[in-house]
Amino acid sequence: MTKVKICGMKTIEDVNNAVKYGADFIGFVFAPSKRQVTAETVKEILGSVSLYGTKTVGVFVNPSKAELAEILKTVPLDYIQLHGDETKAFTERLNHKVIKAFPSNSELSYEEKFSYPADFILIDSPREKYYGGSGRVFDWAEIDFDAVDQSRFALAGGLNENNVRGAVVKACPALVDTSSGVETDGVKDPVKIKRFIEEAKGEI
């Protein structure tokens, strides 16, 4: 069954809803973004909730090892998600579970993307203002599926309750990732979170 990551967590309510409805991963954005949070905020949130096995992910863009170490001292994240221009060597030295993200229009071939030493390779929509996706759907036919390791393939980019089932059927990702797709007016919407997870997992 496809796993689900709900990203851009900012409040205790966000996390409780994602966990309650069956998210496998929740993401906290430490990189510049309108959803950026501090380590202290995440520590406070996680100290007030029960995760019941849901994994925590910290999203970073071109972090230094010192920056990562400082945040990990405050927040014991399960995964580090890298959304910048991090090298294979940097990724290997982390000694941590990693999700490495690439925009769909990256100059790297899919063979090169999937040669990164990461637990998941996330293919996202093209970058716009910030590193990370634009929140828009890209053409999944652009993906070179012959070079994709399906067991590590994660998909993002404009996914919502109305299209995630189609994405799962057509692209067969091991993980789907959404943030704006489960928001209403920039705020996480519990109804959309529930519907997204149900559709992704084929529960309705």
C-alpha positions in Angstrom: 0.0 0.0 0.0 1.2 3.5 -0.8 2.4 5.5 2.2 1.3 9.0 2.8 3.3 12.1 4.0 1.4 15.2 5.0 3.9 18.1 5.0 4.0 21.7 6.3 2.8 20.9 9.8 2.6 24.0 12.0 0.3 23.2 14.9 -0.7 20.5 17.3 -4.0 20.3 15.6 -2.3 19.7 12.2 -0.3 16.8 13.6 -3.2 15.3 15.6 -5.4 15.2 12.5 -2.7 13.7 10.2 -2.0 11.0 12.8 -5.7 10.3 13.5 -6.5 9.8 9.8 -3.5 7.5 9.2 -0.6 9.5 7.8 2.6 7.5 7.7 4.8 10.6 7.8 4.4 14.2 8.9 6.8 16.9 7.6 8.1 20.0 9.3 9.7 22.7 7.1 12.8 24.2 8.5 13.8 25.9 5.1 12.6 29.3 4.0 8.9 28.9 3.2 5.5 30.3 4.3 5.3 27.1 6.3 8.7 27.4 8.0 8.8 26.4 11.7 11.5 26.5 14.3 13.0 23.6 16.2 11.6 24.9 19.4 8.1 25.1 17.9 8.4 21.5 16.6 9.7 20.3 20.0 6.7 21.9 21.7 4.3 20.3 19.2 5.8 16.8 19.5 5.8 17.0 23.2 2.1 17.5 23.2 1.0 14.7 20.8 1.0 10.9 20.4 2.4 9.8 17.1 1.4 6.1 17.2 4.2 5.2 14.8 3.9 8.1 12.4 7.4 9.1 11.3 8.6 12.7 11.6 10.4 14.4 8.7 12.4 17.6 8.7 12.6 19.5 5.4 15.8 21.3 4.6 17.4 23.2 1.7 21.2 23.1 1.4 21.7 22.8 5.2 25.2 22.6 6.8 26.0 19.6 9.0 26.2 22.0 11.9 22.7 23.3 11.2 21.3 19.7 11.0 23.1 18.7 14.2 21.7 21.7 16.1 18.1 20.9 15.1 18.5 17.2 15.7 19.6 18.0 19.3 16.3 19.7 19.8 14.0 17.5 17.6 14.8 13.8 17.2 13.6 13.6 13.6 13.1 10.1 11.9 14.0 11.4 8.4 15.8 14.3 6.9 14.3 15.6 3.6 16.8 17.4 1.4 15.3 19.8 -1.2 18.4 21.6 -2.4 21.5 20.9 -4.3 23.0 18.5 -1.8 25.6 16.1 -3.2 25.7 12.4 -2.9 28.8 12.7 -0.6 26.8 15.1 1.7 23.9 12.7 1.8 26.1 9.7 2.6 27.8 11.5 5.5 24.5 12.2 7.3 24.2 8.7 8.8 20.4 9.3 9.0 17.3 8.2 7.1 17.0 10.5 4.1 14.4 11.6 1.5 16.1 13.3 -1.4 13.9 15.5 -3.5 14.4 16.6 -7.1 12.2 18.9 -9.3 10.7 17.0 -12.2 12.7 19.2 -14.6 16.0 18.7 -13.0 19.0 18.4 -15.4 19.9 15.1 -13.7 18.8 11.9 -15.4 16.5 9.6 -13.5 19.4 7.1 -13.3 21.4 9.9 -11.6 18.6 10.8 -9.2 18.0 7.2 -8.1 21.7 6.7 -7.6 21.6 8.9 -4.6 22.0 7.1 -1.3 18.5 7.9 0.1 15.6 5.9 1.5 13.2 7.7 -0.8 13.8 9.7 -4.0 11.0 12.3 -4.2 10.1 13.7 -7.6 8.4 17.1 -7.2 7.0 19.8 -9.5 9.4 22.4 -10.9 10.8 25.0 -8.5 9.3 28.5 -8.4 9.9 31.1 -5.7 11.3 28.6 -3.2 13.2 25.4 -3.4 10.7 22.6 -3.3 7.7 22.2 -5.6 5.3 24.8 -6.8 2.3 22.9 -5.6 1.2 22.2 -9.2 0.8 18.9 -11.0 3.4 18.1 -13.6 3.1 15.5 -16.4 3.7 12.1 -14.9 4.4 10.8 -18.4 7.7 12.8 -18.2 9.0 10.3 -15.6 11.5 7.7 -16.9 9.9 4.7 -15.2 12.5 2.4 -16.6 15.1 4.1 -14.4 12.9 4.4 -11.3 13.3 2.2 -8.2 9.6 1.9 -7.4 10.4 0.8 -3.8 12.0 4.2 -3.2 9.9 6.3 -5.4 8.0 9.2 -3.8 5.8 11.6 -5.7 4.7 15.1 -4.9 3.5 18.2 -6.9 -0.1 19.4 -6.7 -1.5 16.2 -5.3 -4.9 16.5 -3.6 -7.9 14.4 -2.8 -9.2 14.6 -6.4 -6.1 13.4 -8.2 -4.0 11.3 -5.8 -5.8 8.1 -6.6 -5.0 8.6 -10.3 -1.4 9.3 -9.3 -1.1 6.1 -7.3 -2.6 4.0 -10.2 -0.6 5.6 -13.0 2.8 6.2 -11.3 2.8 3.5 -8.5 4.8 5.5 -6.0 5.8 4.0 -2.7 5.0 7.3 -1.1 2.9 10.3 -1.9 3.5 13.7 -0.4 1.2 16.7 -0.1 1.1 20.1 1.7 -1.1 22.7 0.0 -3.3 20.0 -1.4 -4.8 19.4 2.0 -5.2 23.1 2.9 -8.0 25.6 2.7 -7.0 29.3 2.7 -3.4 28.3 3.7 -4.5 26.2 6.7 -4.5 22.5 7.0 -8.1 21.2 6.5 -8.9 18.0 8.5 -11.6 17.0 6.0 -9.1 17.2 3.1 -6.4 15.4 5.1 -8.9 12.5 5.7 -10.0 12.3 2.2 -6.5 12.5 0.8 -5.3 9.6 2.9 -8.4 7.5 2.1 -7.9 8.1 -1.6 -4.2 7.5 -1.6 -4.6 4.2 0.3 -7.6 3.1 -1.7 -9.9 2.9 1.4 -13.0 4.3 -0.3 
